[in-house]
Amino acid sequence: MKNRQLLITWRVGCQEFLLLNVDQLVDILKSDDLNVSKEEEVFNSLFLWVKQNEEERKKRLHEILPA
């Protein structure tokens, strides 16, 4: 599964990451396999993900932030 590859290495700005849908992103954020050195990386990645389609994705942040 491609999402598993994203879990192994959290690559900020990776095109695959930016194209994830909300459900895929939430699955990654909730995963015990998520491997980041700093939580700041998660925040920055989430920010970039939202900016990729800001109008639509801002509406869905309430689904992501509890993760």
N, C-alpha and C positions, 0 to 999 in steps of 0.2 A: 504494500500500500504506500502510495507516495507520501501521505501524511506522516508515516513512520520515519521517513527520511528527514522530514522537517523537524521531527522530535529529537533526532540524534544531534543535529547541529542547527542551532537557531541562527539563521543568517539574515541579519537586518537588511531590508531592501531587496531580498531575493524575489525575483519575479513570480515564482511559484507561490511564495508566501503571500504576496500582494493580491493574488488572484483567488485566494481561499474564500469560500463562502462563510457566512456567520457560523453555521453549525460545525464546520471543519475547524474554524478558529477556536471555538469554545472547547471542542474536544481536545485540541492541543493544549490550551491553557489549563484544562483540568487534569491533564495526563500526569501521572507520576513519572513518566519517562522524559518529561521536559527537562532539558539540560541547559541551564544558563548560569553564567558566573555571577551576574548581578540582576536584580529585579528591574533595574533601570533599562536593561536590554529589552525586557518584555514591554515596558511602557513605550520605549522609543519605537519598537516594532509595531505595536498597536497604533501608535500615532501615524506612522507611515501607511499602515493598512487603511486607516480611516481616510487619509488624504488621497488615496488612490481613487476613491469614489465618494467624496465627502458628503454630498447631498443625501445619498441613500444610506450610507453606513452610519452617519450620525444618528439616524432614526433608530438604529439597531443596537446602539451602545448599551442600552439598559439590559440587553440579553448577554452581553459580553462581560461587563464589569463585575458582576457577581462571581464570575469564574475565577 
